[in-house]
Amino acid sequence: MIGNWRAPSAWAVRGPSAPVTYGLIALCCAVFVIGPASGFNPGYGTGDELLTAQLAYFRRWGVIPADLFDGSPGAALTPATALFVHGSWVHLLGNMLFLHVFGTMTEERMGRVRFTLFYLGCGYLALLGYAAANAGSTQSLVGASGAISAVLGAFLYLFPRARVTSLLPFLFFLPLRFPAWVVLPFWVALQWLAAGRASSGPVVAYLAHLVGFGLGFVAAWVRFGRTARVRNAPAPAPEGENQP
């Protein structure tokens, strides 16, 4: 199962210094480029040979719920390794753009060490939650979507009034600016609706998005409380575009 994003495009103001965020982006991109999904590594062959290599790669490093809960050796590590594996260029670029846009400010507020632990911990639990709800599945789940959803949840709590610029398909992709408390709950609602329609076997792990978002919001609430919220964030300038 290849995790991915399904959301309106969104941007936010760029944070001051976010080495962890940029490091995560660089690592995910490097892992993708050297892997079989990018098509850049001739060692994986072409055609059917390449497809076979991709499936084997995802099964090795991705989360397979059925294996995770039957005690298979090494399966407990896969919710961590899967965070750095992506299934396609669209999957990678969509996730990395969301991480860049929302991760920089969140990291600046949390601090580097705390943000690193938060990202990895929430990402692991988001994939674990999806696997628990689909314990009999033998499909591979990869992608950083669960962890990035946690970043969005924390961003909503910490910067509810920070404005993000969204491109909405049903409004002909006109760039409209809304506060985070409008855009991000709307994104969550889309994930919830999509998860309900995908109960028979989703291609996108919407449940991991919802679990991650909830974990991120609660983690920010528990750690920072009401006093650390940014109530009057400056209006940011748009700086990028997402697919998912």
N, C-alpha and C positions, 0 to 999 in steps of 0.2 A: 504494500500500500504506500503510495507516494504522497506525503503530506505536501500541501501547497496553500496559497492564499486565495481567497475569493473576497475581495473588498474594494470599495471605491478608493481611488488614488488619494493620497494624503501627504502633506508636508508639514514640517514644524521648524521653528527656529533652530539654528545650529548651536550646539553647546560649545563651551569654551575649549576644553581639552578632554578628550575621551580616548586614551590609549587602549583601554580594554576593548571598547567597542570597535575601534579600527583594527585591533589585533584579531578579534573574532571574525570580522569581515575578511581580513586577509587570509586567515587560516581556512575558512570555509571555501574561499575562492581557490586557494592552492590545492586543497583536497579534491575539489571538483575537477580542476584542470588536469591533474595527474591521474584521475580515475577514468573509468570507461565511458561514463555518461557524457563527457565533454567532446569525445571524438578526436581529441588532440594526441592521444597516446597510441602510436601505431602498434604497440605491443599487444593490444587487445584484439587486433584483427579488424575485419570488416564484415558487414552483412550478418548472417546468422551467427557467426563466431563472435562478433561484437555483442549481439543481443544476449547470447548465452553468458558472456563475461559480465555484462551489466546485471543480469539477474543473480548471478553468483555473488557479485560484489554487494548488491543490496541485501542479500540473505546473510552474508557474513557480517556486515557492519550495521544493518538495520535491525529494528525491533520486530520479532516474529512472536506475537502473543502466545501462540500455542507452545513455543519453545520456552518462553520466559517463565511460564508457570508449571512446567513439567520437570524443572530442575536440570535442564541442559547446561553443561559446563560453559561458562563464559557468557551465558544469556543475560545474566544480571548486569553486565557492563553495556549491553547494547543500547539502553535508553540514553547513555552518555555518548557513545560513538555515533549514534544516529543523528545527533544534533549537528554534526559537521559534514553530513553526507546529503547531497541533493540529487534529484532525479533528472533535471533538465536545466538548460540555461534560463528558461522563464522562471522555473522554481527557485533557482539560486538568486537571480537578479531581483525578483520580487521580494524575497525574504531579506536580502541584504539592504535593499533600499529602506524597508521598514525599520530595520535595525539601526541604520545610519540616522534616519530622521528622528526616531524616538529614543534611541539608546544614548545619544550624546548628552542630552539634558538629564536623563535619568541617572546616568553614571556620575555626572558632575554632582548631583544632589546626594547620591548614595555614598560615593567614594569608590575607589578602584577595587579594593579587596571585597567590600560588601557587595558591590555590583557583580563581580565575578561569581561569588558564591550564590548570589540570588539568581543569576542567569542560569548557571549549571543546575542548581537545585530545582528550580521551578521547571526548567526544561525536562529534567529527568522525571519529575513527578507528573508532568503533563502527559508524557508518552506512556508512563506507567499507568496512569488513569485510563487512557485510551485502550491500552492492552488489557486491563482488567475488565473493561466493558465488552471486549471482543476476544475473550480468552481462548476461544476455539479457532481463531483465524490463523491461517498459515501464510498470509501475505506479509510482505516486508513494509515497514513504515520507516521512512527516513525524512530528515529535514529539521530545520531549526524553528519551525512555526510555533511549536508549543512554548519554547523559551522566549521568542519574540512577542508572542501574545502576552506573556507575563510582563514584559517590558511595557507593553501598551497599557496593561492594567495598572502598573505602578505609575506610569505617566499620567493617567487619568486622575489618580488620587493626588499626586504631587503638583500637577499643573492643570487643574480643571479649566482654567480660563485662558490658557495659552491657545492662540488661534492657529488653526491648521487650514491649509487650502486644499479643497477637495475637488476632484473631477467626477461628476456624477453622470453615468451613461444616459440616464433617462432625462437629463437636462442638456443633452448634446455636448457633454464634456466641458461645459462652461466652468472656469475656475471660480469657485465660491469659497469665502473664508468664514469658518465657523469656530466657536470655541471647542476645546477638546471634549467638554461634557456633552456636546451635541454629536460630534463626529464619531467618537469611540463607542458610545452606547448603540449608535446606529449600526456600526460594524459588528458589535456583539449580537444585535438582533438578526443581522444577516446570517451570521454563523449558526445561531440557534435554529433559524428556519431551515437552513441548508442541512444541518445535522438531522433534523426530523425527517426530511425527505430522503436522506441517504441511509436509512436504517437497514436497508437490505444489502449493504456492502458498498460503502463510499469509496470513491477514488481519492477524495480529500479527507484528511482526518480532522473534521470540524470539531469533534468532541475534544481533541487535544488542544485546539485553539481556545475553547471555552474553559477547560480546566486550567490552562496556563493563565488566561486572563484573570480568572477568579483568584488564583494563587498570587499573582502579582499584585492585584489590588489589595488583598488582605494582608500580604507581607508588608506593603508600604504603610498601610493603616496601623498595623501592630508596631512597626518599627518607629514611625515618625509621629503618629498621633495627629491631632488637629493643629498643633502649633507650627509644624514644619511645612504645611501646605502653602504653595505660592498662589495667593488670591488675585494678584494683579500682575500677571505676566505680560511683558511687552508684546505688542503685535508683531509676529515674525514675518519675515519675507519668504515667499515661496522659493524653494531651491531644488526641487527634483520631481520626478514622476514615478509612479509605481504601476505595476500591471494588475494583480498580484503576480 
